[in-house]
Amino acid sequence: MKSKIKKIVATLATLLVAFTARADITDGRFSAAQIWDVQYSWNGTTLNASYFQNLYASVNYASQATSAARLTDAQIADASSNGRYFAFFNSTTNPGTYGLALYESDGTLYKIINHTGTFTALGSGAIFYLGNGSWGTVITPEGGYAKFSSGTFTNMDRTVTSADLTSYTYTNTTPLAAGQTASSSSSTPTVVSTSSGTPSVITSTSTGSTTTTTTITNGVTTTVITTAHAVSEQAETQTVDTIVTTVDTTPVTTVIVDTTPVTTTTCTTPTTITTYSDSTTTTTNGTQTCTATVSNTVVTTTLTADLVQTSTANSQAVGKTNQMSSLINIEQVDAKRFDIDKGIKVETSKHDFVSGYSANENRVHIGGGKDLGQGLRLGFGLNKASTKMKGTDGTGSLDTNHAGIRLSQENDKGISSVELNYAQSDYSFTRTIGNWSNNAITNGDNTWVSFDFIGDNYPIRPLIGLVAGTKNIDGFNEMGSQLTARTVNGLSDDYTFAKVGADFTLGLVNVRLIRYTDGVTTLSTVISKKTENKMWFISIAGTKTDLAKSNSISAGLKINF
């Protein structure tokens, strides 16, 4: 009866806490089943969230140093033990914002998750929080969810003000388990079933000799193996954590037989077990009865217990996701070296990336021009480039077609020119990460105009220029292994950069050095031989970017008609 009264008092206390209106965003208390990193989309004020994952933290869970990472399942289990709960607090590192922390059941601080953060949407059923300004997190005050679940939350306020946060009222501040709702957590427990428990048996015997026999039997061992994969991404890499758990269960049965040839008085007290809807139980004793017999008393006790042995093996696979960025870098180099008005030219290039990739490129140019008189010349050029890239965990290919025209004016100061260029590119790549592989194809285009001036009548001729353009690359969905497949958004970029360099000629040799403000540097050496209406030339060039170094050699023939 005392146990039953305690349950009723505890239930009333829970109801009082659950239905007391609070008025500040820091008043909430959440379990690990109410705070998730999700994939999401908006439909007006309706938030559609799916693929619930362990939340990200900008503070290392173990060391509490600044180090962004997703909490592991073991850390989630630690956060869910001993009555711990999550709650927001007023940030001390960035006043006016809110941090997120894990607290002990008595309200003392246990772990910092984020020192600072902001809110982008509020509702009674969900809160959308950006930890450290980056880590999108959904909190569900009115219900607990399981990992990989999904949910839809309506009537969300997406224009959150500081007044909204200081007046936010929780309809429930009780931490909830997965599958539990605010209404289910506050209901009064009811009787589910009653059953007979193990009776209390007290036996008294006269003087005699007791023989005890113990038999232990091992049953058949059952083995259960489970495998779980967790996929995460960092800068230009993807990681797959593989956790293999093996559970061996062996039933062990122990039978103890006590035989006593004496007069035995046995007193038995029956028990009744009552089970409630909140999984609690009470045990009630019945009326004791006693009997006396004169015979051999045999007492047999049978106990069956499972011997459980659990072992866990962890492995991790890491693969690169920078195949497309490497191909785009090659295209960035090519766009600065596409030829106009060079006759016929073939070129081969080698690109070596700091990430370990390498690529071979072949290019063909056909172009020409016409003198218009008074120093004016109109030139055109067509370039076709084909590149194959390879590395330890990926390959790639890039095919680009380019067309350009140039109008130049030569006078005693130098040569001024304006170019209009267009390039269309097809990209494809494959990548592997452990036992998983993916591939994708996409395309894009690049349109740019450049203005250049190169001085004349100087031993070393100065060169300056300005380039402006627009680059577009279509988004794509990776094919292959579903576990590691990625969706990449398209790229649309308006760019402007300048260039400055120098050019000088010594006999048959011409050397040109150019530095571009977008981080590219080129150095080329051309050896040419002119006849009456032809010019043969060989060129050796090197290009350096933040991601790669490139070297090329080319040869060509230009005919003046």
LOPA-596178 format. One record per residue (C-alpha): residue in one letter; z, x, y. Coordinates in nm, 4 decimals. Example, Ala and Ser with C-alpha at 12.3 -4.5 7.8 and 13.67 -1.06 7.14 Angstrom:
<marvos>
resn, up, east, north
A, 0.7800, 1.2300, -0.4500
S, 0.7140, 1.3670, -0.1060
</marvos>
This chain:
<marvos>
resn, up, east, north
M, 0.0000, 0.0000, 0.0000
K, 0.0810, 0.2860, 0.2406
S, -0.2571, 0.4402, 0.1637
K, -0.4290, 0.1079, 0.2426
I, -0.2456, 0.0758, 0.5770
K, -0.3499, 0.4302, 0.6707
K, -0.7163, 0.3416, 0.6035
I, -0.6950, 0.0317, 0.8246
V, -0.5336, 0.2327, 1.1097
A, -0.7987, 0.5071, 1.0774
T, -1.0779, 0.2468, 1.0822
L, -0.9379, 0.0793, 1.3971
A, -0.9128, 0.4211, 1.5671
T, -1.2740, 0.4949, 1.4776
L, -1.3866, 0.1582, 1.6160
L, -1.1953, 0.2204, 1.9387
V, -1.3668, 0.5588, 1.9884
A, -1.7101, 0.4324, 1.8872
F, -1.7108, 0.1351, 2.1272
T, -1.5415, 0.2964, 2.4302
A, -1.8071, 0.3489, 2.7000
R, -1.8384, 0.7085, 2.8168
A, -2.0069, 0.8192, 3.1345
D, -2.1387, 1.1752, 3.1165
I, -2.3983, 1.3555, 2.9056
T, -2.1278, 1.6013, 2.7918
D, -1.9241, 1.3240, 2.6245
G, -2.1502, 1.3033, 2.3159
R, -2.0488, 1.4388, 1.9739
F, -2.3262, 1.5066, 1.7221
S, -2.3484, 1.6255, 1.3639
A, -2.6254, 1.8530, 1.2315
A, -2.7921, 1.5335, 1.1002
Q, -2.8349, 1.4116, 1.4637
I, -2.9966, 1.7182, 1.6265
W, -3.3472, 1.8324, 1.5270
D, -3.6520, 2.0364, 1.6194
V, -3.9456, 1.7940, 1.5739
Q, -4.3190, 1.7442, 1.6060
Y, -4.3686, 1.4653, 1.8598
S, -4.6062, 1.2555, 2.0695
W, -4.5611, 1.0039, 2.3527
N, -4.6993, 0.6507, 2.3805
G, -4.5853, 0.5497, 2.7260
T, -4.2056, 0.5374, 2.7024
T, -4.2061, 0.5428, 2.3217
L, -4.1257, 0.8773, 2.1533
N, -4.2804, 0.9280, 1.8092
A, -4.1018, 1.2148, 1.6296
S, -4.1799, 1.3560, 1.2834
Y, -4.1194, 1.6506, 1.0488
F, -3.7524, 1.6940, 1.1465
Q, -3.6619, 2.0636, 1.1153
N, -3.3489, 2.2749, 1.1697
L, -3.3008, 2.3251, 1.5452
Y, -3.3941, 2.6426, 1.7365
A, -3.1242, 2.8422, 1.9158
S, -3.1729, 3.0931, 2.1994
V, -2.8446, 3.2598, 2.0972
N, -2.8111, 3.4337, 1.7576
Y, -2.5869, 3.2132, 1.5386
A, -2.4105, 3.5075, 1.3702
S, -2.3807, 3.7719, 1.6452
Q, -2.3939, 3.5347, 1.9498
A, -2.6376, 3.7773, 2.1158
T, -2.9473, 3.6502, 2.2961
S, -3.2051, 3.6222, 2.0168
A, -3.4188, 3.3092, 1.9603
A, -3.4451, 3.1834, 1.5997
R, -3.4359, 2.8650, 1.3942
L, -3.1000, 2.7997, 1.2194
T, -3.1149, 2.8557, 0.8442
D, -3.0020, 2.5928, 0.5913
A, -2.6905, 2.8048, 0.5246
Q, -2.6067, 2.8054, 0.8970
I, -2.6610, 2.4275, 0.9129
A, -2.4183, 2.3910, 0.6198
D, -2.1644, 2.6067, 0.8078
A, -2.2102, 2.3963, 1.1239
S, -2.1483, 2.0783, 0.9199
S, -1.8217, 2.1935, 0.7572
N, -1.4577, 2.1500, 0.8638
G, -1.5338, 1.8559, 1.0966
R, -1.7402, 2.0667, 1.3416
Y, -1.9678, 1.8932, 1.5920
F, -2.2330, 1.9711, 1.8569
A, -2.1927, 1.8814, 2.2263
F, -2.3400, 1.9649, 2.5690
F, -2.1465, 2.1589, 2.8334
N, -2.1981, 2.2427, 3.2014
S, -2.3744, 2.5803, 3.2068
T, -2.1817, 2.8721, 3.3584
T, -2.4816, 3.1082, 3.3511
N, -2.7149, 2.8641, 3.5310
P, -2.5077, 2.6061, 3.7237
G, -2.6648, 2.2633, 3.7460
T, -2.8061, 2.2873, 3.3904
Y, -2.6493, 2.2138, 3.0526
G, -2.5819, 2.4385, 2.7568
L, -2.5435, 2.3332, 2.3932
A, -2.2559, 2.4511, 2.1699
L, -2.0861, 2.3919, 1.8356
Y, -1.7142, 2.3009, 1.8454
E, -1.4299, 2.2935, 1.5946
S, -1.2814, 1.9529, 1.5073
D, -0.9951, 2.0178, 1.7547
G, -1.2418, 2.0741, 2.0428
T, -1.2251, 2.4569, 2.0577
L, -1.5534, 2.6463, 2.0980
Y, -1.7050, 2.7790, 1.7724
K, -2.0645, 2.8877, 1.8512
I, -2.2955, 2.8889, 2.1562
I, -2.6444, 2.7547, 2.0722
N, -2.8017, 2.7670, 2.4241
H, -2.6359, 2.8925, 2.7443
T, -2.8621, 2.6716, 2.9562
G, -3.1061, 2.3840, 2.9138
T, -3.2609, 2.0771, 3.0753
F, -3.3360, 1.7154, 2.9793
T, -3.6856, 1.5613, 2.9881
A, -3.6132, 1.2141, 2.8488
L, -3.3113, 0.9844, 2.7909
G, -3.2637, 0.6704, 2.5852
S, -2.9872, 0.4948, 2.3968
G, -3.1381, 0.6002, 2.0638
A, -3.2606, 0.9514, 2.1524
I, -3.2180, 1.2391, 2.3986
F, -3.4967, 1.4977, 2.4540
Y, -3.3465, 1.8378, 2.5463
L, -3.5133, 2.1723, 2.6298
G, -3.2813, 2.4544, 2.5214
N, -3.3165, 2.7605, 2.7465
G, -3.6123, 2.5824, 2.9079
S, -3.8244, 2.6271, 2.5921
W, -3.6801, 2.4866, 2.2712
G, -3.7595, 2.1129, 2.2457
T, -3.4768, 1.9324, 2.0653
V, -3.4271, 1.5612, 1.9834
I, -3.0685, 1.4258, 1.9588
T, -3.0127, 1.0828, 1.7931
P, -2.6699, 0.9445, 1.9005
E, -2.7026, 0.6176, 1.7062
G, -2.8073, 0.7466, 1.3643
G, -2.8155, 1.0458, 1.1282
Y, -3.1398, 1.1696, 0.9653
A, -3.2356, 1.3895, 0.6710
K, -3.4526, 1.7013, 0.6985
F, -3.8302, 1.6297, 0.7194
S, -3.7616, 1.2687, 0.8329
S, -3.9371, 1.0893, 1.1225
G, -3.8355, 0.8335, 1.3811
T, -3.9634, 0.6150, 1.6681
F, -3.7551, 0.5689, 1.9861
T, -3.8457, 0.3109, 2.2534
N, -3.7531, 0.2564, 2.6203
M, -3.7164, 0.6269, 2.6954
D, -3.6593, 0.7329, 3.0591
R, -3.8952, 1.0285, 3.1202
T, -3.7900, 1.0925, 3.4820
V, -3.4395, 1.2309, 3.4331
T, -3.2263, 1.3024, 3.7417
S, -2.8860, 1.4691, 3.7747
A, -2.7377, 1.1248, 3.8486
D, -2.8788, 0.9979, 3.5186
L, -2.6981, 1.2787, 3.3346
T, -2.3589, 1.2316, 3.5023
S, -2.3704, 0.8546, 3.4428
Y, -2.5208, 0.8556, 3.0926
T, -2.3243, 0.6200, 2.8654
Y, -2.3070, 0.6719, 2.4894
T, -2.2839, 0.3636, 2.2694
N, -2.1501, 0.5918, 1.9949
T, -1.9710, 0.9288, 2.0125
T, -1.8820, 0.9611, 1.6457
P, -2.0769, 1.2339, 1.4537
L, -2.2924, 1.0649, 1.1878
A, -2.4173, 1.1852, 0.8493
A, -2.7773, 1.1546, 0.7276
G, -2.8611, 0.7872, 0.6687
Q, -2.5528, 0.6698, 0.8605
T, -2.5803, 0.4563, 1.1756
A, -2.3302, 0.3812, 1.4504
S, -2.2782, 0.0315, 1.3149
S, -2.2330, 0.1401, 0.9511
S, -1.9886, 0.4173, 1.0444
S, -1.7494, 0.1771, 1.2182
S, -1.7302, -0.1059, 0.9590
T, -1.4016, -0.1854, 0.7781
P, -1.4123, -0.0659, 0.4121
T, -1.4225, -0.3400, 0.1492
V, -1.3361, -0.3416, -0.2186
V, -1.6352, -0.2435, -0.4314
S, -1.4810, -0.2400, -0.7816
T, -1.1610, -0.2078, -0.9819
S, -1.1209, -0.0257, -1.3131
S, -0.8511, 0.0884, -1.5469
G, -0.7365, 0.4427, -1.4889
T, -0.5823, 0.6896, -1.7289
P, -0.2422, 0.5493, -1.8336
S, 0.0736, 0.7543, -1.7905
V, 0.2119, 0.8264, -2.1410
I, 0.5645, 0.9639, -2.1926
T, 0.6530, 1.0506, -2.5500
S, 0.9936, 1.1574, -2.6791
T, 1.0372, 1.2866, -3.0317
S, 1.3155, 1.3911, -3.2638
T, 1.3476, 1.7435, -3.3883
G, 1.0394, 1.8362, -3.5893
S, 0.7615, 2.0908, -3.6222
T, 0.4435, 2.0334, -3.4205
T, 0.1085, 2.1709, -3.5324
T, -0.1528, 2.2202, -3.2596
T, -0.5278, 2.2620, -3.3289
T, -0.7718, 2.3497, -3.0482
T, -1.1523, 2.3306, -3.0866
I, -1.3947, 2.4467, -2.8118
T, -1.7644, 2.3523, -2.8362
N, -2.0452, 2.4648, -2.6001
G, -2.3289, 2.2184, -2.5534
V, -2.6963, 2.2851, -2.4745
T, -2.7538, 2.4610, -2.1419
T, -2.9732, 2.2728, -1.8950
T, -3.1647, 2.4841, -1.6389
V, -3.2954, 2.3396, -1.3101
I, -3.5131, 2.5551, -1.0823
T, -3.5967, 2.4410, -0.7276
T, -3.8233, 2.6112, -0.4765
A, -3.8188, 2.5532, -0.0992
H, -4.0509, 2.6942, 0.1673
A, -3.9745, 2.7184, 0.5393
V, -4.2629, 2.8069, 0.7742
S, -4.2053, 2.9493, 1.1237
E, -4.4109, 3.1252, 1.3884
Q, -4.3412, 3.4145, 1.6209
A, -4.5712, 3.5967, 1.8635
E, -4.9012, 3.6479, 1.6721
T, -4.7322, 3.6208, 1.3284
Q, -4.6432, 3.3453, 1.0836
T, -4.3540, 3.3647, 0.8344
V, -4.2993, 3.1747, 0.5087
D, -3.9458, 3.1925, 0.3636
T, -3.9314, 3.1144, -0.0088
I, -3.5928, 3.0172, -0.1576
V, -3.5746, 2.9811, -0.5386
T, -3.2479, 2.8289, -0.6673
T, -3.1660, 2.8381, -1.0403
V, -2.8801, 2.6195, -1.1706
D, -2.7641, 2.6644, -1.5329
T, -2.5326, 2.3808, -1.6528
T, -2.3507, 2.4136, -1.9865
P, -2.1212, 2.1267, -2.1030
V, -1.8012, 2.2693, -2.2587
T, -1.5917, 2.0281, -2.4727
T, -1.2307, 2.1148, -2.5602
V, -1.0467, 1.9060, -2.8263
I, -0.6693, 1.9561, -2.8666
V, -0.4937, 1.7876, -3.1608
D, -0.1091, 1.7868, -3.1718
T, 0.0475, 1.6685, -3.5034
T, 0.4255, 1.6093, -3.5073
P, 0.6048, 1.4695, -3.8227
V, 0.8910, 1.3058, -3.6363
T, 1.0247, 0.9795, -3.5060
T, 0.8399, 0.9182, -3.1812
T, 0.9197, 0.6906, -2.8915
T, 0.6150, 0.6316, -2.6701
C, 0.6379, 0.4790, -2.3196
T, 0.3059, 0.3826, -2.1576
T, 0.2440, 0.2984, -1.7892
P, -0.1062, 0.1510, -1.7221
T, -0.2898, 0.2295, -1.3944
T, -0.5578, 0.0424, -1.1990
I, -0.8111, 0.2255, -0.9740
T, -0.9556, 0.0339, -0.6758
T, -1.2756, 0.1750, -0.5139
Y, -1.3680, 0.0891, -0.1483
S, -1.7002, 0.0862, 0.0336
D, -1.6127, 0.4075, 0.2220
S, -1.5830, 0.5895, -0.1182
T, -1.1995, 0.6060, -0.1007
T, -0.9809, 0.4939, -0.3916
T, -0.6230, 0.3801, -0.4541
T, -0.4273, 0.3934, -0.7811
T, -0.1664, 0.1271, -0.8728
N, 0.0848, 0.1602, -1.1618
G, 0.1470, -0.1318, -1.3976
T, 0.4540, -0.2281, -1.6054
Q, 0.5776, 0.0376, -1.8473
T, 0.6102, -0.0520, -2.2215
C, 0.7814, 0.1515, -2.4958
T, 0.7449, 0.1531, -2.8762
A, 0.9160, 0.3584, -3.1458
T, 0.7599, 0.4652, -3.4771
V, 0.8623, 0.6941, -3.7590
S, 0.5546, 0.8816, -3.8782
N, 0.3406, 1.1788, -3.8081
T, 0.2316, 1.1560, -3.4466
V, -0.1201, 1.2795, -3.3789
V, -0.2148, 1.3249, -3.0123
T, -0.5802, 1.4121, -2.9483
T, -0.6915, 1.5242, -2.6017
T, -1.0634, 1.5658, -2.5306
L, -1.1828, 1.7378, -2.2108
T, -1.5491, 1.7926, -2.1227
A, -1.6281, 2.0118, -1.8225
D, -1.9594, 2.1547, -1.7013
L, -1.9851, 2.5308, -1.6673
V, -2.2262, 2.5698, -1.3706
Q, -2.3854, 2.9024, -1.2750
T, -2.6059, 2.9130, -0.9642
S, -2.8298, 3.1987, -0.8544
T, -3.0526, 3.2130, -0.5455
A, -3.3512, 3.4412, -0.4878
N, -3.5046, 3.4780, -0.1398
S, -3.8414, 3.6213, -0.0457
Q, -4.0409, 3.6271, 0.2751
A, -4.4129, 3.6528, 0.3470
V, -4.5407, 3.7518, 0.6927
G, -4.9026, 3.7335, 0.8098
K, -5.0886, 3.7800, 1.1377
T, -5.2262, 3.4889, 1.3421
N, -5.4101, 3.7010, 1.6021
Q, -5.7582, 3.6978, 1.4456
M, -5.8992, 3.4725, 1.7196
S, -5.7371, 3.6731, 2.0011
S, -5.8945, 3.9900, 1.8539
L, -6.2393, 3.8281, 1.8445
I, -6.1938, 3.7041, 2.2037
N, -6.1042, 4.0624, 2.3045
I, -6.4342, 4.1859, 2.1582
E, -6.6170, 3.9187, 2.3558
Q, -6.4292, 4.0298, 2.6706
V, -6.5663, 4.3819, 2.6170
D, -6.9210, 4.2616, 2.5397
A, -6.9406, 4.0468, 2.8538
K, -6.9055, 4.3633, 3.0663
R, -7.1782, 4.5510, 2.8824
F, -7.4537, 4.2941, 2.8216
D, -7.7752, 4.4482, 2.9525
I, -8.0325, 4.3106, 3.1966
D, -8.3749, 4.4693, 3.2596
K, -8.3304, 4.7490, 2.9979
G, -8.6501, 4.6991, 2.7993
I, -8.5806, 4.7176, 2.4269
K, -8.2425, 4.8493, 2.3145
V, -8.0378, 4.8558, 1.9946
E, -7.6667, 4.9369, 1.9834
T, -7.3915, 4.9754, 1.7270
S, -7.0185, 4.9664, 1.8144
K, -6.6830, 5.0241, 1.6451
H, -6.3698, 4.8405, 1.7674
D, -6.0209, 4.9607, 1.6625
F, -5.7251, 4.7320, 1.7418
V, -5.3606, 4.8319, 1.7875
S, -5.2748, 4.5488, 1.5446
G, -5.4579, 4.7305, 1.2609
Y, -5.7870, 4.5373, 1.2649
S, -6.1235, 4.7106, 1.2938
A, -6.4682, 4.5657, 1.3638
N, -6.8304, 4.6779, 1.3478
E, -7.0802, 4.5274, 1.5911
N, -7.4598, 4.5421, 1.6126
R, -7.6450, 4.4332, 1.9250
V, -8.0127, 4.3942, 2.0238
H, -8.1373, 4.3662, 2.3827
I, -8.4769, 4.2597, 2.5166
G, -8.5303, 4.2506, 2.8897
G, -8.7577, 4.3342, 3.1774
G, -8.8152, 4.2912, 3.5444
K, -9.0632, 4.2694, 3.8303
D, -9.0694, 4.4406, 4.1696
L, -9.1124, 4.1800, 4.4434
G, -9.1707, 4.4239, 4.7270
Q, -8.9528, 4.5495, 5.0140
G, -8.6933, 4.6818, 4.7673
L, -8.6436, 4.3498, 4.5872
R, -8.6508, 4.3363, 4.2070
L, -8.5977, 4.0418, 3.9694
G, -8.4759, 4.1277, 3.6190
F, -8.3812, 3.9368, 3.3074
G, -8.2170, 4.0151, 2.9774
L, -8.1496, 3.8586, 2.6372
N, -7.8762, 4.0003, 2.4131
K, -7.7789, 3.9076, 2.0587
A, -7.4552, 4.0546, 1.9137
S, -7.3120, 4.0182, 1.5634
T, -6.9612, 4.1446, 1.4777
K, -6.7690, 4.1663, 1.1513
M, -6.3905, 4.2272, 1.1656
K, -6.1527, 4.3124, 0.8812
G, -5.7865, 4.3909, 0.8260
T, -5.5200, 4.3905, 0.5546
D, -5.4440, 4.0191, 0.5908
G, -5.7490, 3.8700, 0.7605
T, -6.1187, 3.8885, 0.8481
G, -6.3303, 3.7573, 1.1315
S, -6.6847, 3.7259, 1.2590
L, -6.8320, 3.6758, 1.6059
D, -7.1939, 3.5896, 1.6850
T, -7.2919, 3.5814, 2.0527
N, -7.6198, 3.4973, 2.2274
H, -7.6486, 3.5987, 2.5939
A, -7.9019, 3.5381, 2.8689
G, -7.8866, 3.6755, 3.2221
I, -8.0908, 3.7283, 3.5369
R, -8.0390, 3.9742, 3.8233
L, -8.1772, 3.9891, 4.1770
S, -8.1329, 4.3300, 4.3440
Q, -8.2084, 4.4739, 4.6875
E, -8.2437, 4.8500, 4.7368
N, -8.2270, 5.0201, 5.0789
D, -8.1135, 5.3541, 5.2216
K, -7.7453, 5.2553, 5.1784
G, -7.7658, 5.1721, 4.8090
I, -7.8399, 4.8841, 4.5757
S, -7.6882, 4.5366, 4.6124
S, -7.7289, 4.2883, 4.3288
V, -7.6229, 3.9446, 4.2124
E, -7.6245, 3.8386, 3.8452
L, -7.6019, 3.5013, 3.6701
N, -7.4997, 3.5168, 3.3017
Y, -7.4453, 3.2704, 3.0201
A, -7.3149, 3.3505, 2.6695
Q, -7.2596, 3.1195, 2.3711
S, -7.0355, 3.2395, 2.0853
D, -6.9556, 3.1251, 1.7298
Y, -6.6184, 3.2328, 1.5879
S, -6.4910, 3.2268, 1.2304
F, -6.1949, 3.3898, 1.0612
T, -5.9815, 3.3982, 0.7472
R, -5.6175, 3.4938, 0.7176
T, -5.3642, 3.5333, 0.4364
I, -4.9849, 3.5138, 0.4263
G, -4.8392, 3.5884, 0.0829
N, -4.9929, 3.3432, -0.1657
W, -5.1371, 3.1200, 0.1085
S, -5.4703, 3.1497, 0.2863
N, -5.6419, 2.9659, 0.5726
N, -5.9725, 2.9757, 0.7585
A, -6.1326, 2.8182, 1.0629
I, -6.4528, 2.8066, 1.2645
T, -6.5095, 2.7156, 1.6288
N, -6.7384, 2.7958, 1.9201
G, -6.7295, 2.8514, 2.2925
D, -6.9274, 2.9545, 2.5958
N, -6.8886, 3.1776, 2.8995
T, -7.0652, 3.1421, 3.2351
W, -7.0171, 3.3977, 3.5107
V, -7.1687, 3.5338, 3.8285
S, -7.1195, 3.8894, 3.9562
F, -7.1834, 4.0664, 4.2856
D, -7.2268, 4.4483, 4.2806
F, -7.2986, 4.7319, 4.5175
I, -7.3678, 5.0954, 4.4265
G, -7.4015, 5.3511, 4.7029
D, -7.6912, 5.5932, 4.7341
N, -7.7465, 5.9461, 4.8727
Y, -7.4078, 6.0677, 4.7534
P, -7.3341, 6.3275, 4.4830
I, -7.0960, 6.0731, 4.3306
R, -7.2090, 5.7176, 4.4003
P, -6.9284, 5.4613, 4.4548
L, -6.9540, 5.1274, 4.2768
I, -6.7675, 4.8044, 4.3592
G, -6.8085, 4.4476, 4.2422
L, -6.6595, 4.1002, 4.2031
V, -6.6927, 3.8690, 3.9006
A, -6.6095, 3.4959, 3.8787
G, -6.6657, 3.2651, 3.5855
T, -6.5532, 2.9934, 3.3460
K, -6.4744, 3.0426, 2.9780
N, -6.4313, 2.7588, 2.7246
I, -6.3337, 2.7686, 2.3543
D, -6.3065, 2.4545, 2.1409
G, -5.9769, 2.3773, 1.9660
F, -5.9676, 2.3747, 1.5859
N, -5.7678, 2.2771, 1.2774
E, -5.7291, 2.5458, 1.0098
M, -5.8503, 2.4675, 0.6579
G, -5.7057, 2.5996, 0.3321
S, -5.3364, 2.6026, 0.2374
Q, -5.1712, 2.2929, 0.3865
L, -4.8282, 2.4594, 0.4074
T, -4.9449, 2.7260, 0.6561
A, -5.2348, 2.5441, 0.8261
R, -5.2178, 2.5564, 1.2080
T, -5.3667, 2.3385, 1.4829
V, -5.4846, 2.5399, 1.7845
N, -5.5668, 2.3813, 2.1195
G, -5.8861, 2.4565, 2.3036
L, -5.9101, 2.7087, 2.5884
S, -6.0549, 2.6464, 2.9334
D, -6.0134, 2.9307, 3.1815
D, -6.1494, 2.9897, 3.5316
Y, -6.1259, 3.3613, 3.6050
T, -6.1946, 3.6093, 3.8829
F, -6.1634, 3.9879, 3.8715
A, -6.2894, 4.2888, 4.0643
K, -6.4316, 4.6183, 3.9495
V, -6.4433, 4.9631, 4.1053
G, -6.5981, 5.2826, 3.9735
A, -6.8230, 5.5792, 4.0252
D, -7.1669, 5.6919, 3.9077
F, -7.3316, 6.0330, 3.9182
T, -7.6449, 6.1903, 3.7712
L, -7.6937, 6.5512, 3.6671
G, -8.0470, 6.6233, 3.5457
L, -8.1215, 6.3939, 3.2526
V, -7.7575, 6.2829, 3.2218
N, -7.6018, 5.9846, 3.4003
V, -7.2240, 5.9163, 3.3793
R, -7.0597, 5.5910, 3.4930
L, -6.6851, 5.5060, 3.4984
I, -6.5671, 5.1495, 3.5844
R, -6.2178, 5.0007, 3.5991
Y, -6.1874, 4.6177, 3.5893
T, -5.8785, 4.4416, 3.7268
D, -5.8529, 4.2276, 3.4089
G, -5.7410, 4.5398, 3.2181
V, -6.0739, 4.6783, 3.0869
T, -6.1964, 5.0341, 3.1448
T, -6.5483, 5.1546, 3.0488
L, -6.7005, 5.5046, 3.0451
S, -7.0676, 5.5545, 2.9572
T, -7.2981, 5.8531, 2.9356
V, -7.6781, 5.7987, 2.9339
I, -7.9388, 6.0665, 2.8547
S, -8.2853, 5.9519, 2.9633
K, -8.6380, 6.0938, 2.9695
K, -8.9029, 5.9433, 3.1976
T, -9.2796, 5.9674, 3.1586
E, -9.5455, 5.8094, 3.3738
N, -9.4661, 5.4499, 3.2741
K, -9.1977, 5.4827, 3.0051
M, -8.8344, 5.5783, 2.9892
W, -8.6523, 5.6751, 2.6668
F, -8.2759, 5.6728, 2.6719
I, -7.9695, 5.7250, 2.4518
S, -7.6265, 5.5998, 2.5573
I, -7.2729, 5.6762, 2.4362
A, -6.9984, 5.4497, 2.5714
G, -6.6261, 5.3933, 2.5303
T, -6.4182, 5.0903, 2.6316
K, -6.0391, 5.0480, 2.6394
T, -5.8302, 4.7285, 2.6679
D, -5.4645, 4.6530, 2.6078
L, -5.5514, 4.5443, 2.2509
A, -5.8272, 4.7795, 2.1346
K, -6.0468, 5.0843, 2.1843
S, -6.4231, 5.0569, 2.1377
N, -6.6951, 5.3198, 2.0983
S, -7.0691, 5.2567, 2.0860
I, -7.4011, 5.4375, 2.0664
S, -7.7366, 5.2901, 2.1618
A, -8.1001, 5.3852, 2.2065
G, -8.3818, 5.2141, 2.3890
L, -8.7245, 5.2194, 2.5481
K, -8.8218, 5.0751, 2.8856
I, -9.1881, 5.0339, 2.9835
N, -9.2994, 4.9776, 3.3415
F, -9.6266, 4.7853, 3.3634
</marvos>
